Amino acid sequence: MKSLSLTTLVAAIALAACSSTPSPSPAPVTGGDREVTAAAEQLRIAMIDPTRQTLDALVAEPLSYGHSGGKVDTKQSFVADLVDGRSDFVTIDLSDQTVALSGDVALIRHTLNAKTLDAGKPGTVSLKVLQVWQRQGGGWKLLARQAVRVPG
């Protein structure tokens, strides 16, 4: 009986906390938001039509690029896989994108839906993605990325 009461109490507190938390309003778009959003768009395009030069300009040296399957790429392996065609995006569509700035760091979250042709095999992928961008030398560079599969 005690465990049932404790469970009920915890559930009631959780429901109360959720119902009293206001929904965040969308933040106004600022200059920094526009700059990092433009860099993220350049990366999306570069992942479809990759060149080493473009990817080098957009990705930070200590990149940690986490895939939904658990693989983690470095800058070198991320760029090589795209340029050499091991990771081949035919299309990438982003939706539900949000941007949060904190000084020289930006967090971008979005849903990614893509058509792929990895190793010549057609496929599709639907992911929730978190990107961490850092302002370096006057521009934005991708510092980290982690993806999880969209439940379905």
N, C-alpha and C positions, 0 to 999 in steps of 0.2 A: 504494500500500500504506500509506503514511504517513497519508493522509486517512481510510482505513478504520479504522486503529488509533485515530486521534484521535476519530472518530465513535463508535466502540465505547466508548472511555474516557468521553466526555461522556455517552453513554446510560447507562453503568453508574453514574456519579456521580449522575445525575438519578434513577435508580431507587432507589439507596441512600438518597438524601435523602428521597424520597417515602415509602419504607417505614419510615424511622426517625422520621418526624414523627408525633407522637401526634395522634389526632383530638381536637379541642377538645370539652370537655364543655359542655352547655348552661349558661349563666350563670343564677344564681338571679334571679328577678324581684324588682326593688327598687321603691321608691316612684317614682323617676325613670323607670324602665322603664314602669311603669303609666301615669304621666302622659303621656309621649310616645306610648305606644301608644294611649291614649284620644284624643289629638289626631289621630293618623293615622287612627283610625276615624272621627272627626268629619269629616275631610277626605274619606274614602271616601264617606260618606253625602252630603256637600255636593256631590261631583262628580256624584252621581246626581240630586239634587234641589237645584240650586245657587241660592243667593241671594248677592247682592253682599256683604251684611253678614257672613254666615257666612264666606265665602271671605276677605274682608278681615281678619277676626279670626284666621284660621289661616295666612295666607301673609305672609311677610316682604317688605318693600319691594324689596330688591335680588334678588328671586327670579330664579333661572335654571332654567327648566323644560325639560329636554331630552327630545324625543320620539324614538322609535325610528327614525323616518324622517329625522332630522337637523334638523328645525325646533326652534328654541329660543324659548320664550316668556318674556316679562317678566311681572311680576305683573299689569300692566294687560291684556295680551293674553290671558293665561291665564284671568283672571276674566271678561273680556268674551266669550271664546269659549264658556265654559260657560254664562254667564247668557243670552247671545243665542242659544244652541242650535246654534252652529256645531260644537261638540264636545258630543255628546249621548250620555251613558252610560245605558243601560237597566238594566244590572246590572254590578256589580264584585265579583268574588270574589278574596280574597287568601289565599295559602297559603305555607307554608315561611317564615314571617316570623321574622327575627332582629333583635334590638336590641342595639346597642353604645353605651354612654355614655362620654363623655370630657369631664368638666366640664359646661359649658353647651351641649355639642354632642352630638347623638345621630345615629347612622347606623342606618337601617332598611332592610333588604333583604327583598324578598318576590317571589313570583310573582303576577302579576295576570292574571286571565282575565275578560274583559268582553264583554258584548253592547252594541253601539253602534247609533246611528241618526243618524249624521252626515249632514246635508243630506237627511234623509228616507230615506237608504239604509241598510238593515240590514247589520250586519257583526259580526264577532267579532275579538278581539285577545287574544293571549297574549304576555306580556312578563315579563322579569326587570327589577326596578326597584330602584334605589338612591335613597333619600331622605335628605337632610341636614336635620336639624331643629336649631334653636337656641332656647335658653331666653331669652325677651325679656320684660321687665316682668312676671315671675311666670308666664308661660305659654309654651308651645312654639309656634314658628312654622316653617313649611316655608321653608327657605333655598334649597335646590337639589334637583333631581330629575333622574335620567337613566334612560332605559329602553332596553333592547335586546330585539329579538324573540327568542322562544324558538326554538331551532333545531328544525326538524321537517321 
